[in-house]
């Protein structure tokens, strides 16, 4: 893509974003939310409170569960995350291999014949 085309696309995107921003600024719901936020921030400042303090006051139990880091036993009990499916296409034979791991027989044979870096370039998509 030429630099001029890229510039024109970005300019068009900027115009579109400006239009969307202008529409949002006209929305009464947004005006109400911004007014609420401003009043809340003023109230917090006048009472010398932070957002975390307000959350703790409103729901002290929720803060502990939301900020708690999951332990390793929590993640293990949910089970192991499924590996991503990788699809390779051999440009020489047109053969396609779909695998979730590197221990696939055909993929290993390709890597022996053509080299790991070359075969990794044949990666078409990851799901």
N, CA, C and O atoms as a Tinker XYZ file with bonds, in Angstrom:
   508  protein
     1  N      0.853000   -1.167000    0.000000    73     2
     2  CA     0.000000    0.000000    0.000000    64     1     3
     3  C      0.903000    1.236000    0.000000    63     2     4     5
     4  O      1.867000    1.324000    0.761000    81     3
     5  N      0.563000    2.186000   -0.875000    73     3     6
     6  CA     1.384000    3.381000   -0.954000    64     5     7
     7  C      1.141000    4.269000    0.260000    63     6     8     9
     8  O      0.131000    4.147000    0.953000    81     7
     9  N      2.065000    5.137000    0.490000    73     7    10
    10  CA     1.984000    6.052000    1.615000    64     9    11
    11  C      0.786000    6.987000    1.462000    63    10    12    13
    12  O      0.135000    7.332000    2.448000    81    11
    13  N      0.501000    7.390000    0.242000    73    11    14
    14  CA    -0.634000    8.272000   -0.017000    64    13    15
    15  C     -1.951000    7.562000    0.294000    63    14    16    17
    16  O     -2.845000    8.151000    0.901000    81    15
    17  N     -2.070000    6.304000   -0.117000    73    15    18
    18  CA    -3.283000    5.532000    0.188000    64    17    19
    19  C     -3.469000    5.388000    1.689000    63    18    20    21
    20  O     -4.575000    5.538000    2.207000    81    19
    21  N     -2.384000    5.099000    2.377000    73    19    22
    22  CA    -2.448000    4.948000    3.828000    64    21    23
    23  C     -2.874000    6.254000    4.489000    63    22    24    25
    24  O     -3.684000    6.257000    5.416000    81    23
    25  N     -2.322000    7.362000    4.003000    73    23    26
    26  CA    -2.677000    8.677000    4.535000    64    25    27
    27  C     -4.168000    8.953000    4.323000    63    26    28    29
    28  O     -4.853000    9.418000    5.234000    81    27
    29  N     -4.658000    8.668000    3.134000    73    27    30
    30  CA    -6.070000    8.928000    2.817000    64    29    31
    31  C     -6.991000    8.064000    3.666000    63    30    32    33
    32  O     -8.040000    8.531000    4.108000    81    31
    33  N     -6.614000    6.808000    3.900000    73    31    34
    34  CA    -7.414000    5.931000    4.756000    64    33    35
    35  C     -7.468000    6.467000    6.188000    63    34    36    37
    36  O     -8.529000    6.504000    6.811000    81    35
    37  N     -6.313000    6.877000    6.694000    73    35    38
    38  CA    -6.249000    7.407000    8.063000    64    37    39
    39  C     -7.066000    8.691000    8.179000    63    38    40    41
    40  O     -7.742000    8.916000    9.183000    81    39
    41  N     -7.001000    9.534000    7.142000    73    39    42
    42  CA    -7.763000   10.777000    7.140000    64    41    43
    43  C     -9.267000   10.490000    7.162000    63    42    44    45
    44  O    -10.026000   11.155000    7.867000    81    43
    45  N     -9.681000    9.498000    6.385000    73    43    46
    46  CA   -11.094000    9.108000    6.345000    64    45    47
    47  C    -11.526000    8.540000    7.698000    63    46    48    49
    48  O    -12.619000    8.842000    8.175000    81    47
    49  N    -10.687000    7.734000    8.305000    73    47    50
    50  CA   -10.982000    7.168000    9.616000    64    49    51
    51  C    -11.089000    8.266000   10.661000    63    50    52    53
    52  O    -11.972000    8.222000   11.518000    81    51
    53  N    -10.204000    9.247000   10.601000    73    51    54
    54  CA   -10.239000   10.364000   11.536000    64    53    55
    55  C    -11.543000   11.140000   11.386000    63    54    56    57
    56  O    -12.151000   11.527000   12.385000    81    55
    57  N    -11.974000   11.370000   10.160000    73    55    58
    58  CA   -13.239000   12.078000    9.918000    64    57    59
    59  C    -14.411000   11.290000   10.495000    63    58    60    61
    60  O    -15.309000   11.859000   11.116000    81    59
    61  N    -14.391000    9.981000   10.285000    73    59    62
    62  CA   -15.463000    9.126000   10.803000    64    61    63
    63  C    -15.485000    9.172000   12.330000    63    62    64    65
    64  O    -16.557000    9.271000   12.927000    81    63
    65  N    -14.324000    9.102000   12.964000    73    63    66
    66  CA   -14.245000    9.160000   14.422000    64    65    67
    67  C    -14.719000   10.512000   14.954000    63    66    68    69
    68  O    -15.379000   10.574000   15.992000    81    67
    69  N    -14.387000   11.583000   14.255000    73    67    70
    70  CA   -14.858000   12.911000   14.668000    64    69    71
    71  C    -16.379000   12.984000   14.631000    63    70    72    73
    72  O    -17.014000   13.523000   15.537000    81    71
    73  N    -16.957000   12.424000   13.550000    73    71    74
    74  CA   -18.420000   12.424000   13.424000    64    73    75
    75  C    -19.061000   11.632000   14.560000    63    74    76    77
    76  O    -20.048000   12.073000   15.149000    81    75
    77  N    -18.497000   10.461000   14.865000    73    75    78
    78  CA   -19.029000    9.634000   15.953000    64    77    79
    79  C    -18.895000   10.345000   17.296000    63    78    80    81
    80  O    -19.808000   10.296000   18.121000    81    79
    81  N    -17.763000   11.004000   17.516000    73    79    82
    82  CA   -17.546000   11.738000   18.755000    64    81    83
    83  C    -18.552000   12.882000   18.876000    63    82    84    85
    84  O    -19.081000   13.140000   19.957000    81    83
    85  N    -18.809000   13.558000   17.773000    73    83    86
    86  CA   -19.771000   14.655000   17.785000    64    85    87
    87  C    -21.172000   14.137000   18.118000    63    86    88    89
    88  O    -21.914000   14.791000   18.850000    81    87
    89  N    -21.540000   12.966000   17.585000    73    87    90
    90  CA   -22.841000   12.369000   17.889000    64    89    91
    91  C    -22.927000   12.021000   19.372000    63    90    92    93
    92  O    -23.957000   12.243000   20.009000    81    91
    93  N    -21.849000   11.477000   19.914000    73    91    94
    94  CA   -21.839000   11.129000   21.335000    64    93    95
    95  C    -21.987000   12.371000   22.205000    63    94    96    97
    96  O    -22.692000   12.348000   23.214000    81    95
    97  N    -21.326000   13.450000   21.815000    73    95    98
    98  CA   -21.399000   14.681000   22.591000    64    97    99
    99  C    -22.818000   15.245000   22.610000    63    98   100   101
   100  O    -23.176000   15.966000   23.542000    81    99
   101  N    -23.624000   14.937000   21.613000    73    99   102
   102  CA   -25.001000   15.408000   21.537000    64   101   103
   103  C    -25.942000   14.523000   22.362000    63   102   104   105
   104  O    -27.058000   14.938000   22.678000    81   103
   105  N    -25.508000   13.316000   22.712000    73   103   106
   106  CA   -26.358000   12.344000   23.411000    64   105   107
   107  C    -26.611000   12.788000   24.853000    63   106   108   109
   108  O    -25.672000   13.055000   25.603000    81   107
   109  N    -27.890000   12.865000   25.232000    73   107   110
   110  CA   -28.271000   13.307000   26.572000    64   109   111
   111  C    -27.822000   12.305000   27.647000    63   110   112   113
   112  O    -27.490000   12.698000   28.765000    81   111
   113  N    -27.813000   11.012000   27.301000    73   111   114
   114  CA   -27.378000    9.998000   28.279000    64   113   115
   115  C    -25.918000   10.223000   28.653000    63   114   116   117
   116  O    -25.548000   10.131000   29.824000    81   115
   117  N    -25.091000   10.518000   27.652000    73   115   118
   118  CA   -23.674000   10.772000   27.925000    64   117   119
   119  C    -23.520000   12.024000   28.788000    63   118   120   121
   120  O    -22.720000   12.047000   29.723000    81   119
   121  N    -24.283000   13.052000   28.472000    73   119   122
   122  CA   -24.211000   14.285000   29.267000    64   121   123
   123  C    -24.573000   14.007000   30.722000    63   122   124   125
   124  O    -23.939000   14.526000   31.640000    81   123
   125  N    -25.600000   13.182000   30.921000    73   123   126
   126  CA   -25.996000   12.823000   32.283000    64   125   127
   127  C    -24.918000   12.039000   33.009000    63   126   128   129
   128  O    -24.638000   12.292000   34.181000    81   127
   129  N    -24.311000   11.084000   32.309000    73   127   130
   130  CA   -23.253000   10.280000   32.921000    64   129   131
   131  C    -22.028000   11.127000   33.254000    63   130   132   133
   132  O    -21.415000   10.949000   34.307000    81   131
   133  N    -21.670000   12.049000   32.358000    73   131   134
   134  CA   -20.526000   12.921000   32.621000    64   133   135
   135  C    -20.807000   13.836000   33.811000    63   134   136   137
   136  O    -19.921000   14.091000   34.627000    81   135
   137  N    -22.031000   14.324000   33.905000    73   135   138
   138  CA   -22.409000   15.178000   35.035000    64   137   139
   139  C    -22.347000   14.388000   36.341000    63   138   140   141
   140  O    -21.855000   14.892000   37.351000    81   139
   141  N    -22.848000   13.146000   36.323000    73   139   142
   142  CA   -22.792000   12.288000   37.506000    64   141   143
   143  C    -21.348000   12.036000   37.916000    63   142   144   145
   144  O    -21.012000   12.131000   39.096000    81   143
   145  N    -20.493000   11.716000   36.950000    73   143   146
   146  CA   -19.081000   11.443000   37.234000    64   145   147
   147  C    -18.410000   12.666000   37.858000    63   146   148   149
   148  O    -17.658000   12.548000   38.825000    81   147
   149  N    -18.687000   13.822000   37.301000    73   147   150
   150  CA   -18.089000   15.056000   37.817000    64   149   151
   151  C    -18.535000   15.323000   39.257000    63   150   152   153
   152  O    -17.718000   15.673000   40.109000    81   151
   153  N    -19.826000   15.158000   39.524000    73   151   154
   154  CA   -20.343000   15.385000   40.878000    64   153   155
   155  C    -19.772000   14.362000   41.859000    63   154   156   157
   156  O    -19.443000   14.698000   42.996000    81   155
   157  N    -19.659000   13.106000   41.408000    73   155   158
   158  CA   -19.101000   12.057000   42.259000    64   157   159
   159  C    -17.644000   12.355000   42.603000    63   158   160   161
   160  O    -17.227000   12.205000   43.751000    81   159
   161  N    -16.871000   12.778000   41.598000    73   159   162
   162  CA   -15.464000   13.104000   41.842000    64   161   163
   163  C    -15.335000   14.279000   42.811000    63   162   164   165
   164  O    -14.451000   14.286000   43.668000    81   163
   165  N    -16.212000   15.268000   42.675000    73   163   166
   166  CA   -16.190000   16.406000   43.597000    64   165   167
   167  C    -16.516000   15.949000   45.016000    63   166   168   169
   168  O    -15.876000   16.373000   45.978000    81   167
   169  N    -17.512000   15.085000   45.132000    73   167   170
   170  CA   -17.900000   14.572000   46.439000    64   169   171
   171  C    -16.762000   13.765000   47.068000    63   170   172   173
   172  O    -16.461000   13.922000   48.251000    81   171
   173  N    -16.142000   12.911000   46.275000    73   171   174
   174  CA   -15.019000   12.111000   46.778000    64   173   175
   175  C    -13.879000   13.018000   47.225000    63   174   176   177
   176  O    -13.258000   12.778000   48.261000    81   175
   177  N    -13.609000   14.047000   46.455000    73   175   178
   178  CA   -12.529000   14.968000   46.797000    64   177   179
   179  C    -12.851000   15.744000   48.074000    63   178   180   181
   180  O    -11.979000   15.959000   48.917000    81   179
   181  N    -14.104000   16.159000   48.206000    73   179   182
   182  CA   -14.462000   16.933000   49.400000    64   181   183
   183  C    -14.382000   16.091000   50.672000    63   182   184   185
   184  O    -14.174000   16.630000   51.759000    81   183
   185  N    -14.546000   14.771000   50.541000    73   183   186
   186  CA   -14.456000   13.878000   51.698000    64   185   187
   187  C    -13.123000   13.135000   51.754000    63   186   188   189
   188  O    -12.931000   12.253000   52.592000    81   187
   189  N    -12.210000   13.496000   50.861000    73   187   190
   190  CA   -10.877000   12.900000   50.817000    64   189   191
   191  C    -10.945000   11.377000   50.691000    63   190   192   193
   192  O    -10.313000   10.651000   51.459000    81   191
   193  N    -11.719000   10.904000   49.712000    73   191   194
   194  CA   -11.887000    9.466000   49.466000    64   193   195
   195  C    -11.447000    9.139000   48.043000    63   194   196   197
   196  O    -11.552000    9.967000   47.138000    81   195
   197  N    -10.949000    7.911000   47.865000    73   195   198
   198  CA   -10.576000    7.431000   46.542000    64   197   199
   199  C    -11.684000    6.530000   46.013000    63   198   200   201
   200  O    -12.612000    6.177000   46.741000    81   199
   201  N    -11.578000    6.162000   44.742000    73   199   202
   202  CA   -12.564000    5.266000   44.149000    64   201   203
   203  C    -12.575000    3.922000   44.880000    63   202   204   205
   204  O    -13.635000    3.333000   45.091000    81   203
   205  N    -11.407000    3.449000   45.258000    73   203   206
   206  CA   -11.332000    2.182000   45.993000    64   205   207
   207  C    -12.037000    2.290000   47.348000    63   206   208   209
   208  O    -12.683000    1.339000   47.790000    81   207
   209  N    -11.913000    3.448000   48.006000    73   207   210
   210  CA   -12.603000    3.649000   49.286000    64   209   211
   211  C    -14.109000    3.573000   49.101000    63   210   212   213
   212  O    -14.810000    2.952000   49.900000    81   211
   213  N    -14.605000    4.205000   48.044000    73   211   214
   214  CA   -16.045000    4.213000   47.784000    64   213   215
   215  C    -16.537000    2.793000   47.495000    63   214   216   217
   216  O    -17.583000    2.385000   48.001000    81   215
   217  N    -15.810000    2.061000   46.706000    73   215   218
   218  CA   -16.192000    0.679000   46.392000    64   217   219
   219  C    -16.195000   -0.154000   47.665000    63   218   220   221
   220  O    -17.097000   -0.963000   47.884000    81   219
   221  N    -15.187000    0.047000   48.502000    73   219   222
   222  CA   -15.106000   -0.701000   49.754000    64   221   223
   223  C    -16.281000   -0.367000   50.676000    63   222   224   225
   224  O    -16.799000   -1.242000   51.370000    81   223
   225  N    -16.691000    0.880000   50.681000    73   223   226
   226  CA   -17.822000    1.290000   51.511000    64   225   227
   227  C    -19.116000    0.672000   50.994000    63   226   228   229
   228  O    -19.942000    0.200000   51.776000    81   227
   229  N    -19.289000    0.677000   49.673000    73   227   230
   230  CA   -20.540000    0.185000   49.086000    64   229   231
   231  C    -20.663000   -1.333000   49.140000    63   230   232   233
   232  O    -21.751000   -1.857000   49.381000    81   231
   233  N    -19.560000   -2.045000   48.919000    73   231   234
   234  CA   -19.608000   -3.501000   48.920000    64   233   235
   235  C    -18.260000   -4.065000   49.345000    63   234   236   237
   236  O    -17.437000   -4.407000   48.496000    81   235
   237  N    -18.027000   -4.165000   50.636000    73   235   238
   238  CA   -16.710000   -4.596000   51.123000    64   237   239
   239  C    -16.372000   -6.035000   50.735000    63   238   240   241
   240  O    -15.193000   -6.358000   50.592000    81   239
   241  N    -17.352000   -6.898000   50.560000    73   239   242
   242  CA   -17.070000   -8.292000   50.187000    64   241   243
   243  C    -16.624000   -8.408000   48.744000    63   242   244   245
   244  O    -15.789000   -9.251000   48.418000    81   243
   245  N    -17.173000   -7.570000   47.876000    73   243   246
   246  CA   -16.854000   -7.641000   46.453000    64   245   247
   247  C    -15.416000   -7.236000   46.168000    63   246   248   249
   248  O    -14.790000   -7.800000   45.271000    81   247
   249  N    -14.883000   -6.281000   46.901000    73   247   250
   250  CA   -13.511000   -5.809000   46.679000    64   249   251
   251  C    -12.525000   -6.933000   46.905000    63   250   252   253
   252  O    -11.577000   -7.087000   46.135000    81   251
   253  N    -12.730000   -7.716000   47.941000    73   251   254
   254  CA   -11.792000   -8.794000   48.232000    64   253   255
   255  C    -11.797000   -9.828000   47.113000    63   254   256   257
   256  O    -10.735000  -10.308000   46.716000    81   255
   257  N    -12.965000  -10.178000   46.601000    73   255   258
   258  CA   -13.007000  -11.200000   45.556000    64   257   259
   259  C    -12.520000  -10.653000   44.231000    63   258   260   261
   260  O    -11.945000  -11.399000   43.438000    81   259
   261  N    -12.732000   -9.368000   43.965000    73   259   262
   262  CA   -12.320000   -8.799000   42.686000    64   261   263
   263  C    -10.814000   -8.573000   42.612000    63   262   264   265
   264  O    -10.220000   -8.708000   41.543000    81   263
   265  N    -10.190000   -8.230000   43.741000    73   263   266
   266  CA    -8.758000   -7.937000   43.717000    64   265   267
   267  C     -7.902000   -9.149000   44.043000    63   266   268   269
   268  O     -6.684000   -9.112000   43.865000    81   267
   269  N     -8.517000  -10.212000   44.513000    73   267   270
   270  CA    -7.759000  -11.407000   44.876000    64   269   271
   271  C     -7.226000  -12.089000   43.621000    63   270   272   273
   272  O     -7.968000  -12.325000   42.667000    81   271
   273  N     -5.946000  -12.397000   43.633000    73   271   274
   274  CA    -5.337000  -13.116000   42.527000    64   273   275
   275  C     -5.691000  -14.599000   42.642000    63   274   276   277
   276  O     -5.609000  -15.168000   43.731000    81   275
   277  N     -6.083000  -15.231000   41.531000    73   275   278
   278  CA    -6.402000  -16.648000   41.613000    64   277   279
   279  C     -5.151000  -17.460000   41.927000    63   278   280   281
   280  O     -4.088000  -17.232000   41.349000    81   279
   281  N     -5.287000  -18.395000   42.836000    73   279   282
   282  CA    -4.135000  -19.218000   43.187000    64   281   283
   283  C     -3.923000  -20.273000   42.110000    63   282   284   285
   284  O     -4.793000  -20.502000   41.269000    81   283
   285  N     -2.773000  -20.905000   42.145000    73   283   286
   286  CA    -2.477000  -21.909000   41.136000    64   285   287
   287  C     -3.424000  -23.096000   41.245000    63   286   288   289
   288  O     -3.722000  -23.737000   40.237000    81   287
   289  N     -3.898000  -23.399000   42.437000    73   287   290
   290  CA    -4.825000  -24.513000   42.584000    64   289   291
   291  C     -6.176000  -24.190000   41.959000    63   290   292   293
   292  O     -6.859000  -25.094000   41.477000    81   291
   293  N     -6.584000  -22.896000   41.956000    73   291   294
   294  CA    -7.833000  -22.505000   41.305000    64   293   295
   295  C     -7.764000  -22.751000   39.809000    63   294   296   297
   296  O     -8.705000  -23.284000   39.220000    81   295
   297  N     -6.658000  -22.367000   39.193000    73   295   298
   298  CA    -6.545000  -22.519000   37.750000    64   297   299
   299  C     -6.424000  -23.989000   37.357000    63   298   300   301
   300  O     -6.865000  -24.375000   36.274000    81   299
   301  N     -5.833000  -24.811000   38.219000    73   299   302
   302  CA    -5.703000  -26.222000   37.901000    64   301   303
   303  C     -7.028000  -26.942000   38.036000    63   302   304   305
   304  O     -7.291000  -27.893000   37.300000    81   303
   305  N     -7.864000  -26.511000   38.957000    73   303   306
   306  CA    -9.133000  -27.196000   39.154000    64   305   307
   307  C    -10.061000  -26.977000   37.972000    63   306   308   309
   308  O    -10.922000  -27.814000   37.703000    81   307
   309  N     -9.903000  -25.867000   37.261000    73   307   310
   310  CA   -10.743000  -25.590000   36.104000    64   309   311
   311  C    -10.314000  -26.437000   34.911000    63   310   312   313
   312  O    -11.056000  -26.535000   33.933000    81   311
   313  N     -9.162000  -27.037000   34.966000    73   311   314
   314  CA    -8.671000  -27.854000   33.864000    64   313   315
   315  C     -7.656000  -27.087000   33.042000    63   314   316   317
   316  O     -7.527000  -25.868000   33.146000    81   315
   317  N     -6.960000  -27.817000   32.247000    73   315   318
   318  CA    -5.918000  -27.216000   31.429000    64   317   319
   319  C     -6.554000  -26.515000   30.231000    63   318   320   321
   320  O     -7.518000  -27.010000   29.646000    81   319
   321  N     -6.007000  -25.373000   29.883000    73   319   322
   322  CA    -6.495000  -24.603000   28.736000    64   321   323
   323  C     -6.186000  -25.360000   27.452000    63   322   324   325
   324  O     -5.103000  -25.924000   27.296000    81   323
   325  N     -7.127000  -25.366000   26.555000    73   323   326
   326  CA    -6.969000  -26.073000   25.295000    64   325   327
   327  C     -5.953000  -25.339000   24.417000    63   326   328   329
   328  O     -5.975000  -24.111000   24.331000    81   327
   329  N     -5.076000  -26.082000   23.775000    73   327   330
   330  CA    -4.081000  -25.470000   22.898000    64   329   331
   331  C     -4.741000  -24.954000   21.632000    63   330   332   333
   332  O     -5.796000  -25.440000   21.225000    81   331
   333  N     -4.106000  -23.961000   21.012000    73   331   334
   334  CA    -4.622000  -23.382000   19.778000    64   333   335
   335  C     -4.384000  -24.332000   18.617000    63   334   336   337
   336  O     -3.353000  -25.001000   18.539000    81   335
   337  N     -5.357000  -24.377000   17.717000    73   335   338
   338  CA    -5.238000  -25.198000   16.518000    64   337   339
   339  C     -4.368000  -24.453000   15.515000    63   338   340   341
   340  O     -4.619000  -23.284000   15.220000    81   339
   341  N     -3.360000  -25.117000   14.994000    73   339   342
   342  CA    -2.490000  -24.525000   13.982000    64   341   343
   343  C     -2.673000  -25.293000   12.689000    63   342   344   345
   344  O     -2.717000  -26.523000   12.676000    81   343
   345  N     -2.778000  -24.543000   11.599000    73   343   346
   346  CA    -2.982000  -25.153000   10.287000    64   345   347
   347  C     -1.774000  -24.818000    9.410000    63   346   348   349
   348  O     -1.475000  -23.650000    9.164000    81   347
   349  N     -1.091000  -25.861000    8.945000    73   347   350
   350  CA     0.073000  -25.716000    8.086000    64   349   351
   351  C     -0.269000  -26.244000    6.699000    63   350   352   353
   352  O     -1.010000  -27.219000    6.574000    81   351
   353  N      0.271000  -25.602000    5.641000    73   351   354
   354  CA     0.094000  -26.100000    4.272000    64   353   355
   355  C      1.474000  -26.204000    3.629000    63   354   356   357
   356  O      2.220000  -25.227000    3.553000    81   355
   357  N      1.793000  -27.409000    3.170000    73   355   358
   358  CA     3.053000  -27.659000    2.485000    64   357   359
   359  C      2.932000  -27.120000    1.065000    63   358   360   361
   360  O      2.103000  -27.607000    0.296000    81   359
   361  N      3.745000  -26.116000    0.695000    73   359   362
   362  CA     3.629000  -25.537000   -0.645000    64   361   363
   363  C      4.088000  -26.485000   -1.749000    63   362   364   365
   364  O      3.712000  -26.306000   -2.908000    81   363
   365  N      4.892000  -27.484000   -1.412000    73   363   366
   366  CA     5.392000  -28.425000   -2.406000    64   365   367
   367  C      4.339000  -29.457000   -2.782000    63   366   368   369
   368  O      4.173000  -29.774000   -3.960000    81   367
   369  N      3.626000  -29.981000   -1.792000    73   367   370
   370  CA     2.648000  -31.034000   -2.053000    64   369   371
   371  C      1.208000  -30.549000   -1.932000    63   370   372   373
   372  O      0.288000  -31.225000   -2.392000    81   371
   373  N      1.003000  -29.390000   -1.321000    73   371   374
   374  CA    -0.352000  -28.882000   -1.112000    64   373   375
   375  C     -1.046000  -29.541000    0.067000    63   374   376   377
   376  O     -2.205000  -29.236000    0.349000    81   375
   377  N     -0.358000  -30.438000    0.759000    73   375   378
   378  CA    -0.934000  -31.161000    1.894000    64   377   379
   379  C     -1.144000  -30.215000    3.072000    63   378   380   381
   380  O     -0.319000  -29.339000    3.330000    81   379
   381  N     -2.256000  -30.400000    3.783000    73   379   382
   382  CA    -2.613000  -29.564000    4.922000    64   381   383
   383  C     -2.556000  -30.403000    6.192000    63   382   384   385
   384  O     -3.026000  -31.540000    6.226000    81   383
   385  N     -1.970000  -29.817000    7.241000    73   383   386
   386  CA    -1.911000  -30.488000    8.544000    64   385   387
   387  C     -2.520000  -29.546000    9.577000    63   386   388   389
   388  O     -2.136000  -28.380000    9.671000    81   387
   389  N     -3.479000  -30.066000   10.354000    73   387   390
   390  CA    -4.068000  -29.325000   11.468000    64   389   391
   391  C     -3.630000  -30.016000   12.746000    63   390   392   393
   392  O     -3.824000  -31.221000   12.910000    81   391
   393  N     -3.032000  -29.243000   13.659000    73   391   394
   394  CA    -2.533000  -29.855000   14.883000    64   393   395
   395  C     -2.655000  -28.884000   16.051000    63   394   396   397
   396  O     -2.655000  -27.666000   15.873000    81   395
   397  N     -2.760000  -29.449000   17.244000    73   395   398
   398  CA    -2.781000  -28.642000   18.469000    64   397   399
   399  C     -1.460000  -28.794000   19.227000    63   398   400   401
   400  O     -1.292000  -28.211000   20.297000    81   399
   401  N     -0.544000  -29.557000   18.690000    73   399   402
   402  CA     0.739000  -29.754000   19.348000    64   401   403
   403  C      1.825000  -29.990000   18.314000    63   402   404   405
   404  O      1.526000  -30.194000   17.138000    81   403
   405  N      3.057000  -29.965000   18.730000    73   403   406
   406  CA     4.170000  -30.137000   17.816000    64   405   407
   407  C      4.554000  -31.580000   17.586000    63   406   408   409
   408  O      5.532000  -31.843000   16.886000    81   407
   409  N      3.828000  -32.518000   18.146000    73   407   410
   410  CA     4.198000  -33.924000   18.074000    64   409   411
   411  C      3.429000  -34.653000   16.976000    63   410   412   413
   412  O      3.253000  -35.869000   17.051000    81   411
   413  N      2.973000  -33.931000   15.963000    73   411   414
   414  CA     2.203000  -34.531000   14.888000    64   413   415
   415  C      3.177000  -35.174000   13.896000    63   414   416   417
   416  O      4.188000  -34.572000   13.534000    81   415
   417  N      2.868000  -36.399000   13.460000    73   415   418
   418  CA     3.789000  -37.208000   12.673000    64   417   419
   419  C      4.223000  -36.517000   11.367000    63   418   420   421
   420  O      5.418000  -36.420000   11.085000    81   419
   421  N      3.266000  -36.045000   10.585000    73   419   422
   422  CA     3.586000  -35.416000    9.305000    64   421   423
   423  C      4.361000  -34.126000    9.510000    63   422   424   425
   424  O      5.305000  -33.837000    8.775000    81   423
   425  N      3.967000  -33.360000   10.497000    73   423   426
   426  CA     4.639000  -32.094000   10.785000    64   425   427
   427  C      6.095000  -32.348000   11.178000    63   426   428   429
   428  O      6.993000  -31.615000   10.762000    81   427
   429  N      6.323000  -33.384000   11.978000    73   427   430
   430  CA     7.690000  -33.725000   12.372000    64   429   431
   431  C      8.523000  -34.132000   11.161000    63   430   432   433
   432  O      9.697000  -33.775000   11.061000    81   431
   433  N      7.914000  -34.879000   10.245000    73   431   434
   434  CA     8.627000  -35.307000    9.041000    64   433   435
   435  C      8.997000  -34.098000    8.177000    63   434   436   437
   436  O     10.101000  -34.026000    7.636000    81   435
   437  N      8.065000  -33.153000    8.056000    73   435   438
   438  CA     8.358000  -31.941000    7.291000    64   437   439
   439  C      9.509000  -31.172000    7.924000    63   438   440   441
   440  O     10.392000  -30.679000    7.222000    81   439
   441  N      9.500000  -31.070000    9.238000    73   439   442
   442  CA    10.547000  -30.320000    9.926000    64   441   443
   443  C     11.905000  -30.985000    9.753000    63   442   444   445
   444  O     12.924000  -30.299000    9.664000    81   443
   445  N     11.929000  -32.308000    9.704000    73   443   446
   446  CA    13.193000  -33.011000    9.462000    64   445   447
   447  C     13.682000  -32.750000    8.050000    63   446   448   449
   448  O     14.875000  -32.546000    7.826000    81   447
   449  N     12.746000  -32.756000    7.085000    73   447   450
   450  CA    13.122000  -32.610000    5.679000    64   449   451
   451  C     13.466000  -31.168000    5.313000    63   450   452   453
   452  O     14.471000  -30.922000    4.647000    81   451
   453  N     12.643000  -30.218000    5.743000    73   451   454
   454  CA    12.796000  -28.836000    5.301000    64   453   455
   455  C     13.369000  -27.898000    6.358000    63   454   456   457
   456  O     13.793000  -26.790000    6.031000    81   455
   457  N     13.389000  -28.320000    7.609000    73   455   458
   458  CA    13.878000  -27.470000    8.695000    64   457   459
   459  C     12.726000  -26.788000    9.420000    63   458   460   461
   460  O     11.694000  -26.474000    8.827000    81   459
   461  N     12.923000  -26.568000   10.711000    73   459   462
   462  CA    11.882000  -26.014000   11.571000    64   461   463
   463  C     11.442000  -24.622000   11.113000    63   462   464   465
   464  O     10.245000  -24.347000   11.037000    81   463
   465  N     12.407000  -23.741000   10.805000    73   463   466
   466  CA    12.071000  -22.362000   10.424000    64   465   467
   467  C     11.247000  -22.324000    9.138000    63   466   468   469
   468  O     10.294000  -21.553000    9.029000    81   467
   469  N     11.611000  -23.147000    8.181000    73   467   470
   470  CA    10.879000  -23.178000    6.913000    64   469   471
   471  C      9.448000  -23.645000    7.126000    63   470   472   473
   472  O      8.512000  -23.051000    6.590000    81   471
   473  N      9.273000  -24.703000    7.906000    73   471   474
   474  CA     7.932000  -25.247000    8.142000    64   473   475
   475  C      7.080000  -24.245000    8.913000    63   474   476   477
   476  O      5.882000  -24.131000    8.655000    81   475
   477  N      7.671000  -23.526000    9.844000    73   475   478
   478  CA     6.904000  -22.523000   10.603000    64   477   479
   479  C      6.402000  -21.406000    9.696000    63   478   480   481
   480  O      5.397000  -20.768000   10.007000    81   479
   481  N      7.080000  -21.160000    8.587000    73   479   482
   482  CA     6.614000  -20.154000    7.626000    64   481   483
   483  C      5.391000  -20.642000    6.865000    63   482   484   485
   484  O      4.679000  -19.839000    6.261000    81   483
   485  N      5.139000  -21.937000    6.885000    73   483   486
   486  CA     3.980000  -22.503000    6.199000    64   485   487
   487  C      2.704000  -22.384000    7.031000    63   486   488   489
   488  O      1.630000  -22.768000    6.569000    81   487
   489  N      2.806000  -21.864000    8.235000    73   487   490
   490  CA     1.651000  -21.710000    9.099000    64   489   491
   491  C      0.643000  -20.783000    8.426000    63   490   492   493
   492  O      0.952000  -19.627000    8.138000    81   491
   493  N     -0.559000  -21.290000    8.179000    73   491   494
   494  CA    -1.588000  -20.497000    7.515000    64   493   495
   495  C     -2.430000  -19.715000    8.497000    63   494   496   497
   496  O     -2.702000  -18.531000    8.298000    81   495
   497  N     -2.847000  -20.394000    9.572000    73   495   498
   498  CA    -3.705000  -19.709000   10.539000    64   497   499
   499  C     -3.622000  -20.422000   11.889000    63   498   500   501
   500  O     -3.226000  -21.584000   11.987000    81   499
   501  N     -4.010000  -19.681000   12.918000    73   499   502
   502  CA    -4.078000  -20.213000   14.258000    64   501   503
   503  C     -5.457000  -19.900000   14.801000    63   502   504   505
   504  O     -5.922000  -18.764000   14.718000    81   503
   505  N     -6.113000  -20.917000   15.361000    73   503   506
   506  CA    -7.484000  -20.722000   15.888000    64   505   507
   507  C     -7.504000  -20.991000   17.357000    63   506   508
   508  O     -8.555000  -20.884000   17.990000    81   507
